[in-house]
Amino acid sequence: MLMTMTYKTRFAYMMNKAKDIAKSAHMSSPLIHLNGHTPKSAYGHEPASDLPPLFFFTDPERTPHPEDVASLLPADCGIIYRSFGDKHAPAHARVLKSIAQQRGLKLFIGNDVDLALEVGADGVHLSERNLEAATGIRRLHPQLYITAACHSLKTLDNDGINALDAVFISPVFASNSSSANGIEPLGTKGVKAFCELSPVPVYGLGGIGVDTVDALMGTGLRGLGAVDAFMIEDEIRV
């Protein structure tokens, strides 16, 4: 039966699904020892166990007003602010940080450690091409969470992987993201392969929404990221 979801209802639905997916992976993941603790990577860093199960990825075209989305997010959600060179990035980041503090959210800044430190963000998110910077960031700023994008299994051989708290693999499904152009979607089989081989927790990104999220149950993902699922231009029907 079709029903109309309000924005808040949609976001809460995605959060609940993300929690269920993470829970299903928690005990079965090779990252978890019998005592329930995550083993340290080869770098000596123990990935954080308190990352949000769901992240809103900002996009200047698809979510041009990220502060409006942030004000509707459920508690314990994460925000990854990607400025893409916007000259007003510091102002936007400060607004998002204020909302995050008020609503119990975690704010990550994309590819800009200085801005993350300036606004007091919780973490930094790196593009795949900047992954090698993770080791230096971990050493200089151990208080920051660090995540990164990953589009190929070969990326798991990069030493920077071992300094991460999590990796976002993409695209999981067909995506509207420009970064996914020319990249074959991983599908559930590809996701499972990543989860089995990654030394750090794996999150899924790309084409994940209310109509695709159920397929990710049991894949080993520890959480989800999305853009389109957080668009608020018009209502969504499921």
N, C-alpha and C positions, 0 to 999 in steps of 0.2 A: 504494500500500500504506500502510495506516494505521500510524503508529508513535507511541509516547508520548515526548514531549519533557520532559526535566527542566527546571527553571527556568533553570539555567545554559545548557543547550543551546539553549533558546528565545531567551535574551538574546543568545547568541553568533550564532545564526542571523540575528536582526534586525540585529546589528552588521555582519555580512558583507554582507547585502543593502543596508544603508545605504551602506557603502563602495562597493559596485558601482554603486549609483545615482549617488552623488557623482562617481565616476570617469567614468561615462558622460557626465556634464554638464560636466566640467572643461574639456575642449578645445572643446566646441561652444558654450559659453555666451558671449553677447555681453559678459559682464563680464570676459572674459579677453582680453588683448591677445596679439599674436603672440609677444611675448617671455615670455609666461607670467605676467605680473604683472597684478594687479587694478587697474584705473584708479581714481583718486580720485573721490569723488562731488562734486556741486556744492558741498557744504559744505567740501570739502578733506580729508575723512577717507578713508583707505584701509581698507576692510573687512578684518578679520582673515582670514588664510588658514589658520589652525590651529585652527578650531573643530572640536569633535567631530562626526563624521558622524551620531551618534545621541544623542538626549536622552531621558531619563526625566523626564516631568512628574509631579510628585506631586499627589495628590488625596486630601483627607481622608476621603472615603467609599470610593473604589475602591482606594486604596493607603494605608490608615490607619497602616501601620508602614513608612514610607519607608526607614528605616535598614536594615531587613531586606532590602529590594530592593537598596539601594545596595551592601550587602555581597556581592551576587551579580553585580553588573554587570561586564562585561569592561572591561579597561583602555581608556582613551581615550574612554570614554562620558561624556556630560554629564548633570548633574542640574539640573532647574529646580524649586527648592523654592517652592511656593506655599502660604503660611500661611493665607490667607483670614481674617485677624484672630485667629488662634490666640494666646492669651496666653502660650503656652509656645513660641512661635516661636523666640526666641533660643536656648533649650536644644536644640531640634530642629536648628536650623541649625548649631550648634557640633558636634553629633554627626555630622551629614552632612559637615561640613568635615573632621573627623578621618578619616572613612572615605574621603573623596575623596583626601586626602593619601596615605593608605596604599595605595590601589588605583590611583592614577594617573588620577583622574577630575577633571572640571571642575565646580565648583558655581556655579550662578547663583541669585540670590534674586529672587523675584517682587515687583515694585512696592515695594521697600523698599531704597533706596540706603544708608540709615543702617545697617540690619542687615547688608547686604552688606559694608560697610566694617568693621563691628564684628567680624565673624567671619572676615574675610579671604577672602571669596568671590572667585571669579574674575570674576564678572560680575553683571549685573542684567537681568531680563526684565520688560518693560513690557506692560501690557494695551493694547489698541488706544486706549482713551480717555485713556491717559496718555502716548501717543506723543510729544506735543509736548515732554515733559520730557527727551527724549533729547539734544537739543542742549545744554542746560545741564549735563547729566550728563557729556557728552563733554568739555565745556570744563573743568569742575571736577575730574573724575576720569578723566583719559585712560588710566589703567592698567586700567580696567574694560572688559570686553567688554559690549556692549549689544545685546540682541535685543528684539523686540516682536511682539505678535500682530497679525494683519491678517485681516479677514473680508471686505473689499471692495476692488475695484480703485481705488475713490475714495481709499482710505487712502494709496495711493502718491503722492498729491498733497500729503500732509502734509510740511512741511519737516523734521520729525523723522526721517523715513525716511533722509535723507542722513547722519545721525549714527550709524546702526546698523551693526553687523557682519553682521546677518542678520535676516530677517523670517520668522516662522512663519505660514503661511497655513492657515486652517482654516474649516470642516471639509472635509478632502479627500474623505472618505467619510462615510456615516452614522455618527454618533458618540453615545456615551452622555453626553457632557459637557453640563452645563447651559448653558454659554456658546454651544453650538451649537443650542440650541432655536430653532426658527423660521427657521434659516438653511439654505438649500438647499446640499447638498454640491457642491463644486466639480467633482469628477470629474477625469479625466485631462485633458480639454480645458481646463477652467478652470485647472488647475495650469499647463499649458503657457502659457496666456495671461499668468498672473502672472509666470512665469519670463522671458518675453520682454520684459515691460514694467518689471520691477523694477530699480532702480538698484543694489540690493544683493543678495547671495545669498539664495535662497529655500529654506526648509525646509517640509516638509509636516507637518501635524498633524491628527488626527481620524480615527478609524476605521482606523488603520493597524496591521496585525498580520500574522501569518504567512500568513494567507489572502488578503490584499489587497496586500501589499507588491510583488509581482512586477509588478503593473500600472503601477507608477510608474517603471519603467526607461525611460529615454529622454525623460522629461518635462522635464528641465532642473533638477530639484531638486538642491540641494547637500547635502541631508541630511534626516533624519527626526526627528520627535518622537512620543512615544506615551505613553499611560496604561495602557489595558487590556492591551497587549502585555506589561506589566511586573507585572500582577497575579499574586500568588502564593498565593491562597487555595486553588486546586485546579489539578490538572494540565491541560494542554491537549493536544488530539489534532489531528493534521493528516493 
